[in-house]
């Protein structure tokens, strides 16, 4: 919502969907909530660049660590402990590749502004204000795969891309949850690690001498990425203030369509998540669950819904909500 909204995708894809299945737009990078993925919904988002610190400037009302999931904190420390990881990323993603990604995305999309799709523009402005970060550019791109992703290239102004099919699938409030999920990646400065994850899924094994370590790094990065998505789902919840809205996005990314949207039931989807927990609680179920998710860039939608529900009922969330609003 890389997204990340996206559901879950195996390592071979280039894009990342938000808040859905983890995937990237073709030949580009990143969520938000993937090919069917990255964000919330797979909402996943993939940021393709070095660091978006300008957009992630700490604000007096909300600090990135206020929303960072414990697993995100833990896995970020593990990544930082890997010697030379930053240098490897810079070597694999040069300025030409970055420019290709930027031009490919903005050349075939519509830039949202006060005078162009103003309703979507306002949703982004409101979400950015709540999360206390600078609003990135927002583009809408024609694509039948519901997806949203973020690109942040070497200190340049980051931008978020939303596919038209995602706009059709979601209500306006749900769409704002997706945008907030993507903003969560910028707020928490996820860009550099998202870039590395994308590099590994799009050909790092072909770099001479890198294949021996790529498998290890990929596993570490995907473990971190799944945790980062949980952080960004929290950002979405803080913006829309209703856990059922965020869970509805995840549910629709998992199995929704416009013609059936009015028949979907968030409570039933949450009960489905509890059933999944129960089915995987024994040793065999635990092993199968870990084997199925280890190579995914996003947590399973039902698990993300459960995490959103639990955090919405926590004292931590209530305290943070009072502090912000």
N, C-alpha and C positions, 0 to 999 in steps of 0.2 A: 507498500500500500507501500514489494515492494514493494510495502507495500506493504505494505505493504499489505496489501489486500490479497494477495494471491493465495492460492491454495497450496499446492505443493508440486514441485517439479524435480525430476531427477537432474543430475548434473549436466546433461548434455545440452541444455538450451542456452540461447544467447540472451534472451530477454528476461525480464523479471516482472511479474504482475503483482499488483498491490494486494492489495489486500486480498489475491486469489491464488492461482497457481503461480508459483515462481517462474517468471520468464521475462525475457527482454524483447523489445521491438527488434525486428530483424536488423541485423548488423549494427545494432546500437548497443546500449548496455543497460543495465539494471533490470522492480517490482514489481506491492501496491501494487502489489495485495498486490510477466512470464509468459508462457504460451498458453496456457490458460493461465499466470501469475504473481504477481508479487504482492499484493497488499492485503489489505485487510481481508481480503478475500482470498482470499487470496489476495490480499492486497499487499502487494509487495512492491518494492520499488527498488530499482537499481540505480545507484548513483555512480556515474562513470567518471569520477575524477578524483583529483587529489583532495583537497580539503575544502569544505564549505564554511570555514570559520566566520566569514563575514555574515552569513545568514544565521549562524548559530550563536551569535553574541549573547552572552548571559544577560538576562533581564531581571530587574529587581523583583518582579512578582513570581517568577517561575525559573528554577534552575534545572538544568538537564538531569542532574542526579535525583531530582524530586520524582521523576517519572521512570527512571531507568530500572528495568526489571533486574532482580538479583542475579539471574543467569546471564544477563547482558553484562553486568559489572564483572562477574567472575570470568566469563569467556573473553572479555576485552583485555583483562589482565594477562590471561594466558597467551593471547595473540601478541601483545606488546613484549612478552618475554621471548618471542622467537627472533633470534639474531638475524638482522639483514632483511627483514620482511619488507620494510619501506623501500629499500633500495631495489629489491626484486620487482616490486610493483612499478616503480619509475622506469626501470629498464624495459619492461614489457609493454608499457603504454606510453608512447611518445606523442609529441604535439600533432603529428600528422593524423594518427589514429583518433586522437581526441577531436580534431577538426572535422573528420569524416563523420563521427558520431553526432556532433552538434548539427552540422548541415543536413544530415539525413533526417533528423528529427524535426527541425524547424522548417525545413524546405517543403514538407508535405503535410503541414498541420495549420490550424487556424489559431492565431495569437489572441487570447482573451484579454479584453480591456473594458474600460467604462463604456466604450462605444461598440464593443464587439462581444456578444454574449454577456451582457452586463450582470445577469443573475449569477452566473458562475463566478464572475469576477468578484462580486460581493461576498460570495461564500468563502472564497480564498482569503480576502482581506479580513473578514471576521475571524477566521480560524487563526491566521497569523497573529492577529492582535491578541487573542486569548493566550496563545503560546509564547507571546513576546519575542517574535523573531521577524525579520524583514520578509515581506511577502515576495516569493519568487515569481518569475513569469509562469503563466499557465497556458498550455496549448491543448487543443482538442484535435484528435487525429482519427480519421476514418479507419476503422478496423473492426472486424466481426468478433474478435476475441476480447472479452471484457478484461480490461487491464488498466493499470496506472503505474507510472514509474517516475523517478526523479533523476536528473542529470546535474552533476556539479563538477565543472571542469576547471581545474587549476585556478581557483580564486575568482573566476568569472561568476557573474550572477547565475545562480542555479535556476533550473526550470523544471516544472512538473508537466507531464503529458498524460492526458486521459483519453481513452478510446471511446468512440461514439457508442459502441455497444454497451459499455459500462454505464454511460449516461442514461441510456434507454432502460437499463435493468434496475436502476436504483431510484429511490425518491430523492428529493433535493437534500433532505437532512442526512440521508445515508451517503450521498455523494460528498457532502461536507465532511463526514467521518473519514472518507477515503482521502480527501485532501489533507485533513489533519494528520492522518497516518503518515503521509508523505512528508509533511512538515516535521513530524517527529524525527525522521532520519536526519534532517538538517539541524534540528534543535540539538540532537545528541551527537552531531559531528560524525555520523556513520559513513560519510562518503568514501573515505580512503579504504576502509575495509570492504565496502560494497564493491569498490573497483577491483580489488584483488580477487574477490570471489568471482566476479564476472570474467576476469582474465583467465582464471583457471578453467572456466566452463567453455571458453571459446578459443582454445588452442595452445594453452601454455605448455602442453606436453610436447609440442613440436620444437620448442626452444632447446638448442643443444645443451646437454648437461642438466636440464631442469627436470626431466621426467622422473628422476630418482626421488626428488623431494616433493614433487607436485601432489602426489597422492596424499601424503601426510598433511600438507598445507590445506588441501581442499577439504579434508575431513574437519580440520580445526576451524576453517572459515565457515563451512556450512553449519557447524555446531553453533558458532557465534551468530551467524545470520538468523537462525531459527530463534535464538534468544532476543536478537534485536527487533524482530517482528513483534514480539510480545511487548517490548517497550513502546513501540509505535502505536499499538492498539490502545495503550493507556493514553497516549496523546489524543487519539481519536475520541476516547471516552470523555476526557476533560473538556473537549470542545463542544461535543453534542450533548453532554450531561445526561445521557440516557443509555444505559448498558444495552437495552433491547435494540437500539438503533445500530450499534456496532455489531452486535450478534446477528442482526438481520442481514447486514452486509456479508458477513461470513457465510451465513446460511445460503444466501442467493448465489454467492460465488461457488458454493459447493454443489448446488443443484437447483438453481432458480431460473426462471425465464419470465419475460413480461406478461405472458398470457396466464401464468399461474401465480403471479406475485400475491394476489389478494387471498390465496388459499394457504400460504405458508404460515407456519406457527413457530415463533421463536421459542416458546416454552417447550414444545415437543423436541425442537432441535437441541435444547439444553439437556433435556432428559436423555436424548441420544448420546450426548457427550458423557453423561454419567454411566450409561450402559457400556460405553467403550472403556471407561476406566475400570468397571467391574470385570469386563471380559479379559482385560489385560493385567489383572491383579495377581494371577498365579504365575509361577516361574516360567511356564511355557508361553503364556500370553505376554509376559514382560519381554521375553527374548524376541518373539515375533514382532512386537510393537517397535522395539529398538532397531531391529533389522529393516523394518519397513520405512522408518523415518530417518535413518542415519544419512542417507544420500539426498534428502530433500532440502531445498533451500528455505522452505517455510514449514512451520508446524501444521499439523492437520487442522482444518477449519473447526472441527468439533472441540479440539483441545484449546484452540484460541478462544472460542466462545466461553468455555469453562473458566479460563483464566480471567477474561473480562468480567464475568459474573462474580467471581471470587474477589477480585480487586475492588469492584464497585461496592461490595459490602464490607470492606475492610476499614479499620480506623484510619489507616494511612490515607486512603482516598477521601474520607470524610474531612480529615484535617486539612488536606491539600485543597479541597474544594472550598472550604471556608476561607482559607488564606487567599485564594485567587478571586473569589466572587463575594 
